Amino acid sequence: MKMTPLDIRQKRFEVSFRGYSKKEVEGFLELTASEFEEVVRENISLKEELKRTQARLEQHLEREKALQETMVTAQRISE
């Protein structure tokens, strides 16, 4: 199950005698959700950057292949 920042914000705990401070737990959950949201945004951004970089790499590899073929052809012609 993938967890989202909304899941963290909506998580509720049972109240029990001598339990944790409700205010502290809710504050921690909000902080955790905010940090998690930031990590998710950064992850999406990095995935997009990776796609762009991979596309550029493919272009460079195609150019390299074309240059190698041109060099082989030129070498054959010169012989």
Secondary structure by P-SEA (a helix, b strand, c coil): ccccaaaaaabbbbbccccccaaaaaaaaaaaaaaaaaaaaaaaaaaaaaaaaaaaaaaaaaaaaaaaaaaaaaaaaac
